[in-house]
């Protein structure tokens, strides 16, 4: 009989953690695992539950909603599941606290960021540490976060690094045609004859879109021929930050297009001059993994596991985070690369991603952790 596994997260919005948990649910062998995907935030659902995976949305009007507490207790009960894996700080703490009740299944937690996030969000850091102490095991896509947890006396034996999985669709993808790429750029208000620099991600302080604009302004000042347009695509909930970036670009006369999250990310990345991650903090960013997997040149800051993904000068270009001048120099390097050299970097990157981050390899690593926890009783 398959082992009953419950995967808990806050929502099925299209964030990096949400994308990875859905890939995990889809990849586990249904003859060995009966997977239930659970979430509770009544936000817009962008990701689809994979075929054959049970799903449940827990009722939650507020943190102490009695219906939510009752549903959470049932969710972790051994009557309903054999194992729970809760991702992100709040779901992890909710699940580990609920599992203190006798008759509960073992709970694992998942940390999905670098510890610099907790410097800016200390409450999330405290939740993460408490949940990790209470959990049977904790997975993380960041070695730095594992070291941070060990510094807070979480036993190393309870921690397991597991990277992000490359989308199987990217691994098997037939590249888009010039016509498809031109049509997508046109639909986004861009001139297909001038492929953009692309930066994907939600608008927040950690993604550092304003720093990217400032760096590109520096580059343009040194290039008589100008620079390509910049396309920023992602969730635009932080309207104040969006407005700030628009003003910054407008005041400098820089061509910057800001659009909501794009559905056809793969074609957009294939249409780009290159992809940029200007982040101040990351775990293992999906956008870097996917761009590399598509053979798109990546310029990125040295945050989280990015240096593990990108070899500077070998499969992409790296620079120090939170440094406009360093980012400008990296952008200049990318713009100066001949087409043949850019293509060669992209092809090396794609081969490397397919070898190290296949969905099968990552799912097998999770399954091994689950079996180890179950064996411990």
C-alpha positions, 0 to 999 in steps of 0.5 A, spaced: 500 500 500 502 506 498 505 511 503 500 517 505 504 523 504 501 530 505 505 536 502 503 543 506 504 550 503 501 557 504 498 557 497 498 555 490 500 562 487 506 561 482 512 563 487 518 559 487 516 554 493 509 553 490 512 551 483 517 546 486 512 543 491 507 542 485 513 538 481 515 534 487 507 532 488 507 530 480 514 526 480 513 522 486 511 514 484 504 513 485 505 506 486 509 508 492 506 514 495 499 517 495 500 524 495 495 530 498 497 537 497 494 542 502 494 549 502 490 555 506 491 562 504 485 564 499 489 567 494 489 566 487 491 559 485 495 560 479 498 553 479 494 546 477 494 540 482 497 535 478 493 529 476 492 523 481 494 528 487 489 529 492 488 536 494 485 540 500 484 547 501 484 548 509 479 554 511 482 560 514 479 566 516 485 568 521 490 565 525 486 563 530 480 561 526 477 554 530 475 551 523 483 552 521 485 549 527 481 543 527 482 542 520 490 542 521 489 537 527 486 532 522 491 534 517 497 531 521 493 525 524 495 518 523 488 517 521 489 521 515 496 521 513 503 517 514 508 523 513 507 531 513 512 535 509 510 543 511 514 548 506 515 555 508 515 558 515 508 559 517 506 552 514 512 549 518 510 552 525 503 550 524 504 543 522 509 542 527 505 545 533 499 541 531 503 535 531 505 535 538 498 532 539 498 525 540 497 520 534 500 525 529 504 523 524 511 525 523 512 532 520 518 535 516 519 542 514 522 545 508 526 552 508 526 555 501 531 561 502 537 564 504 538 566 511 539 574 509 531 574 508 531 573 516 535 579 517 529 583 514 524 578 517 526 576 524 519 573 525 519 568 520 526 567 522 524 565 529 518 561 526 523 557 522 528 555 527 522 553 532 519 549 527 526 546 525 527 544 532 520 541 533 520 537 526 523 530 525 527 533 519 528 539 515 530 540 508 533 546 505 535 548 498 540 553 501 547 551 504 547 557 508 540 556 511 543 549 513 549 553 517 544 558 520 540 553 523 546 549 526 548 556 529 541 556 532 542 549 535 538 545 530 542 538 529 546 537 523 543 530 522 536 533 522 538 537 516 538 535 508 540 539 502 536 538 496 536 543 490 530 545 486 528 541 480 528 543 473 521 543 469 521 536 465 518 540 460 524 544 459 528 538 459 524 535 453 523 542 450 523 543 442 526 551 442 521 556 440 521 559 433 523 566 431 516 567 429 513 565 436 518 569 439 517 575 435 509 574 437 510 574 444 515 580 444 510 584 440 504 582 445 508 585 451 509 591 447 516 590 445 520 591 438 522 584 436 528 587 432 530 589 439 530 583 444 530 585 451 534 584 457 529 580 462 528 580 469 523 575 472 520 575 479 515 579 484 517 586 486 520 586 493 526 589 496 529 582 495 529 582 488 532 589 487 529 591 481 531 598 482 538 596 483 538 593 476 535 599 473 540 604 476 546 599 474 543 599 467 543 607 467 550 606 468 552 602 463 548 606 458 552 612 460 558 608 457 555 605 451 554 610 445 550 605 441 545 605 447 542 598 451 537 594 449 530 595 453 529 592 460 523 587 461 521 586 468 515 581 469 512 578 475 507 579 481 506 587 482 502 587 488 507 592 491 505 598 487 509 603 491 515 599 489 513 598 482 511 606 481 518 607 484 522 603 479 517 606 473 519 613 476 527 611 476 527 609 469 523 615 466 527 620 470 533 617 466 530 616 459 531 608 460 526 604 456 523 599 461 517 595 460 514 592 467 508 587 466 505 582 470 507 575 470 508 572 463 505 565 462 510 563 457 516 564 461 520 559 456 519 563 450 520 569 453 527 567 456 529 564 449 527 571 446 531 575 451 538 578 450 540 575 457 536 574 463 538 578 470 537 576 477 539 582 481 537 579 488 539 581 495 537 574 497 535 567 494 535 560 496 536 556 489 532 561 484 527 557 479 528 563 474 536 562 474 535 554 473 530 555 468 534 560 464 540 556 464 536 549 462 534 553 456 541 555 454 539 563 456 545 567 458 544 568 465 547 574 469 546 574 477 548 576 483 552 571 488 546 570 493 544 563 496 545 557 491 546 561 485 554 560 485 552 553 485 548 553 479 552 558 475 560 558 473 562 565 472 565 565 465 563 558 464 556 558 464 554 565 466 556 571 469 556 573 476 557 579 481 557 581 488 550 583 491 547 589 493 552 593 489 550 597 483 557 598 480 558 591 480 552 589 477 553 594 471 560 591 470 557 584 469 551 587 465 557 590 460 560 583 460 554 580 457 553 586 452 560 585 450 559 578 448 560 576 441 553 572 439 557 565 438 560 566 445 554 567 448 551 561 445 557 557 447 555 559 454 548 557 454 549 550 451 554 549 456 549 551 462 543 547 459 548 541 459 550 542 466 543 543 468 540 537 465 545 533 468 545 535 475 537 538 476 533 533 473 526 532 476 527 525 477 534 526 481 531 531 486 524 527 487 528 521 489 532 525 494 526 527 497 523 520 497 530 518 501 529 523 506 521 521 507 523 513 508 529 515 513 524 519 517 519 513 517 524 508 518 526 512 525 518 511 527 
